[in-house]
Amino acid sequence: MRVDDLMLFASVVRLKSFRAAADQRGVASSVVSKHISRLESDLGTQLLRRSTRKLNLTEAGELLYRHCQQLEQNVELASEELSAYRSEPTGVLRISAPGVSGQLFLPKVIRRYMAMYPGVEVDMVIQDRFDDLIEQGFDLAIRTGTLEDSSLICKRLVTSCWHAFASPAYIERQGTPESLEQLADHECLLFSHQQTGEADWPCITPDGESSVSVNGRFRANSLLALCEAALDGMGIAFLPLYMVRHERGSGDLIPVLESQLYRRVGIYALYPQSRFLPPKTRAFIELLEQMFEQEEELFRH
C-alpha cells in the first residue's frame, strides 16, 4: 500500500465523489480512479461499489476508511507539531565546545538562551579535539584557531588574543625573561592541543610573525589546568586573555614579554549546511553573536 493512495481513498470517501477528490488535488478524475484501482489491486479486495449516482463502501472499504481516518489525524497532528517546531526553538541542542569557551563563556549564553526559550534543553560536550560534527550528532560546535576546509558553515564570532603569563612568586624565584632567547632557561607550561605545537609559542620578531621553542616538564590538554599551575608558580603559561582577565587585573598573573609573545586567533561557530536550519540552532547562534559582541573587548585587552 502507498500512503498517498490511502489518503486519496479517504478523500474520495469523505467527499463522496471521484471528481470532487480530483478537484481538491488538482488532477483529472481518471488519475484518482487509477490510484484507487491500484490500491484495490494491492489489497486484493474491492473497496468501493461505483454507480452513476453515488459511491458505496464495501465491508473491507469501511474497515480501511476507519484506519485512513486515524492516518489523517496522525498526519494533521504531525503537521501541527512540526509547524511549532519550525517557528519556536524546541528540543535538545547538542553543542561541542573547547574548554575555555565551554567552561568560562558559554554557560552565561546557555543560561540566557534557556530563559528565553523554555522548550529547549542543552547538552554540551567539552572537547578540544575536532570530531565529525554530523556523525557525532551535534547541532553546532565552537572552535578556536585555524580551521580546516569542511562542508560546514563557519561563522566567526570574535578574535581572541593570547599572551604568556607567570605568577609573582615564579618571577621572584626565577626572574623575568628579557628576550625570547632567555625563555630556554625557564620552565614553560605546555598545552598539548596547541595547533602550532606544544613547544612552539607564536611570537613577533623584527622580521614578522614567527615562533619560539620552549621547554617544560608539565604539559596538559586543559588550559584551565595550565592556568592553575601558573598561579601556583610552576612556570610560564601561554593563555587567552579572556581566561585570565581577573588574575591579570588583580596582579596574580603578570604578562611576560608582552610585546613579543602573543597571537590572535578566531573563535568560530560551525554548523551543518541546511536550507532549513532548526530554530533552536539559529536562535542560539544569534544569541552567541550578540553576547560575543558585547564582551569583545575582554578577549582583546
C-alpha positions in Angstrom: 0.0 0.0 0.0 1.1 3.5 -0.8 0.3 6.2 1.8 -0.7 8.6 -1.0 -3.2 6.1 -2.3 -4.7 5.7 1.2 -5.0 9.5 1.7 -6.7 9.8 -1.7 -9.1 7.0 -0.9 -10.0 8.8 2.3 -10.7 12.0 0.3 -12.9 10.1 -2.1 -15.0 8.6 0.7 -15.2 11.8 2.7 -16.2 13.9 -0.4 -18.4 11.1 -1.8 -17.0 11.8 -5.3 -14.1 10.9 -7.5 -14.5 14.3 -9.3 -14.5 16.3 -6.0 -11.4 14.5 -4.8 -9.7 15.1 -8.1 -10.6 18.8 -8.0 -9.2 19.0 -4.4 -5.9 17.5 -5.6 -5.9 19.4 -8.8 -5.7 16.3 -11.0 -8.0 14.6 -13.5 -10.7 12.2 -12.3 -9.0 9.4 -14.3 -5.9 9.8 -12.1 -7.9 9.4 -9.0 -9.6 6.3 -10.4 -6.2 4.8 -11.3 -4.9 5.3 -7.8 -8.0 3.7 -6.2 -7.8 0.8 -8.6 -4.1 0.3 -7.7 -5.0 0.3 -4.0 -7.7 -2.3 -4.5 -5.2 -4.4 -6.5 -2.5 -4.1 -3.8 -5.0 -5.2 -1.2 -6.7 -7.9 -3.4 -10.2 -6.7 -2.5 -12.9 -4.3 -3.6 -13.2 -1.2 -1.6 -15.9 0.8 -3.4 -19.1 0.0 -5.3 -19.5 2.6 -8.0 -22.7 3.7 -9.6 -23.7 6.7 -11.7 -25.2 8.4 -8.7 -23.1 7.5 -5.7 -20.3 5.6 -4.1 -20.8 2.8 -1.5 -18.2 1.3 0.7 -17.7 -2.4 0.9 -17.1 -4.0 4.2 -13.4 -4.0 3.5 -13.7 -0.4 2.4 -15.4 0.6 5.7 -12.6 -1.1 7.7 -9.9 0.6 5.6 -11.6 4.0 5.9 -11.5 3.9 9.7 -7.8 3.3 9.6 -7.3 6.0 7.0 -9.1 8.5 9.3 -6.6 7.6 12.0 -3.8 8.1 9.5 -5.2 11.6 8.5 -5.4 12.6 12.2 -1.8 11.5 12.7 -0.6 13.4 9.7 -2.5 16.5 10.9 -1.1 16.2 14.4 2.5 15.8 12.9 1.9 18.9 10.8 0.8 20.9 13.8 3.8 19.8 15.9 6.3 20.4 13.1 4.7 23.8 12.5 5.5 24.8 16.1 9.0 23.2 15.7 9.7 25.5 12.7 8.7 28.7 14.4 9.8 28.2 18.0 13.1 26.8 19.4 12.3 23.4 20.9 14.1 20.1 21.5 17.6 19.3 22.6 20.5 21.5 21.4 23.8 19.5 21.3 26.9 21.6 21.4 30.6 20.7 21.1 32.9 23.3 22.7 36.6 23.7 23.8 37.5 24.0 27.4 37.8 27.8 27.8 34.7 28.8 25.9 32.7 25.9 27.2 33.5 26.4 30.8 34.0 30.2 31.1 31.9 31.9 28.5 29.1 29.6 27.1 27.4 28.9 30.5 26.1 32.5 30.6 24.9 32.3 27.0 23.2 29.0 27.7 21.6 30.4 30.8 20.1 33.3 28.9 19.1 31.0 26.0 17.2 28.6 28.2 15.4 31.5 30.0 14.3 32.9 26.6 13.1 29.5 25.2 11.6 27.2 27.9 11.0 24.5 25.3 14.7 23.8 24.8 17.3 21.6 26.6 21.1 21.9 26.1 23.6 19.1 26.0 27.2 20.5 25.9 30.3 18.3 25.4 33.6 19.8 26.4 36.4 18.7 24.0 39.3 20.4 22.3 39.6 17.8 19.5 37.6 18.3 16.4 35.2 15.4 15.8 32.9 14.9 12.8 30.0 17.2 13.8 27.3 15.5 11.9 28.5 12.0 12.6 28.6 12.7 16.4 25.1 14.2 16.3 26.0 17.8 17.3 23.9 20.7 16.2 26.8 23.1 16.3 30.4 23.3 17.5 32.5 26.2 18.9 36.1 26.1 17.7 39.2 28.2 18.3 42.2 28.6 15.9 42.8 27.9 12.2 40.1 25.7 10.7 40.5 23.1 8.0 38.3 23.2 4.9 35.0 21.5 5.6 31.4 21.3 4.3 30.2 23.0 7.5 29.2 26.7 7.7 31.8 28.6 9.6 30.8 31.9 11.3 33.5 34.0 13.0 32.3 35.2 16.5 35.3 37.1 17.9 39.0 37.4 17.8 40.8 36.1 20.9 44.3 37.4 21.9 46.8 35.2 23.8 49.8 36.2 25.9 52.4 34.5 28.2 51.8 34.8 32.0 53.6 33.9 35.2 52.9 34.4 38.9 54.8 37.0 41.0 56.2 34.0 43.0 57.7 32.5 39.9 59.1 35.8 38.7 60.6 36.4 42.1 62.2 32.9 42.2 63.3 32.6 38.5 63.5 36.2 37.3 61.8 37.8 34.3 62.9 36.7 30.8 64.1 39.8 28.9 64.2 38.2 25.5 62.7 35.3 23.5 66.1 33.5 23.7 66.0 33.6 27.5 62.8 31.5 27.5 65.1 28.5 27.0 66.2 28.9 30.7 62.6 29.0 32.0 60.0 26.4 32.9 57.2 26.7 30.4 53.8 25.1 30.8 52.8 23.3 27.6 49.3 23.0 26.1 49.2 19.6 24.2 46.3 20.7 22.0 48.1 23.9 20.7 47.9 24.0 16.9 51.4 25.3 16.4 52.8 22.5 18.6 53.0 22.4 22.4 56.7 23.5 22.5 56.4 26.2 19.8 54.9 29.5 21.0 53.8 32.1 18.5 55.8 35.4 18.7 56.5 38.6 16.9 60.1 39.4 15.8 61.6 42.3 13.8 61.1 40.0 10.8 57.4 39.5 11.5 55.4 36.6 12.8 57.4 33.6 13.9 57.6 31.0 16.8 60.0 30.3 19.6 60.8 26.9 21.0 60.3 26.5 24.7 60.9 23.7 27.3 58.8 22.4 30.2 58.2 19.4 32.4 54.5 19.9 32.7 52.1 19.5 29.8 48.3 19.2 29.8 45.4 19.2 27.4 43.5 21.6 29.6 44.2 25.4 29.6 42.4 25.6 33.0 44.9 23.2 34.5 47.8 25.2 33.0 46.4 28.4 34.4 46.2 26.9 37.9 49.8 25.7 37.5 50.9 29.2 36.6 49.0 30.7 39.5 50.8 28.1 41.7 54.2 29.3 40.5 55.1 26.3 38.4 56.1 28.2 35.3 55.1 30.4 32.4 51.9 29.6 30.6 50.6 30.8 27.2 46.9 31.7 27.8 44.0 33.6 26.2 43.3 37.0 27.8 39.7 36.3 28.4 40.6 33.4 30.6 43.0 35.3 32.9 41.3 38.8 32.8 40.6 38.7 36.6 44.0 37.3 37.6 45.8 39.8 35.4 43.7 42.7 36.9 44.5 41.6 40.4 48.2 41.0 39.7 48.1 37.3 40.4 49.4 36.8 36.9 52.0 39.0 35.2 52.4 39.3 31.4 55.8 38.0 30.2 57.4 39.5 27.0 54.0 41.1 26.3 55.1 42.9 23.1 56.6 39.8 21.6 54.7 36.7 22.9 51.2 36.9 21.5 48.8 35.6 18.9 45.4 36.4 17.6 43.0 33.6 16.8 39.4 33.4 15.8 36.6 31.8 17.7 34.0 30.3 15.4 30.6 28.6 15.4 30.4 25.7 13.0 27.1 24.0 11.9 25.8 21.9 9.1 24.7 23.5 5.9 20.9 23.3 5.5 18.1 25.2 3.8 16.1 24.8 7.0 18.3 25.5 10.0 16.4 24.4 13.1 15.1 27.4 15.1 16.9 26.1 18.2 20.3 26.3 16.4 19.5 29.6 14.6 18.4 31.3 17.9 21.5 30.1 19.8 23.9 31.3 17.1 22.2 34.7 17.0 22.5 35.0 20.8 26.1 33.9 20.6 26.9 36.7 18.2 25.2 39.3 20.4 27.0 38.2 23.6 30.4 37.9 22.0 30.0 41.3 20.6 29.1 42.7 24.0 32.2 41.2 25.6 34.6 41.6 22.6 37.0 43.9 24.4 37.6 41.3 27.1 39.0 38.9 24.5 41.5 41.5 23.2 42.6 43.6 26.2 
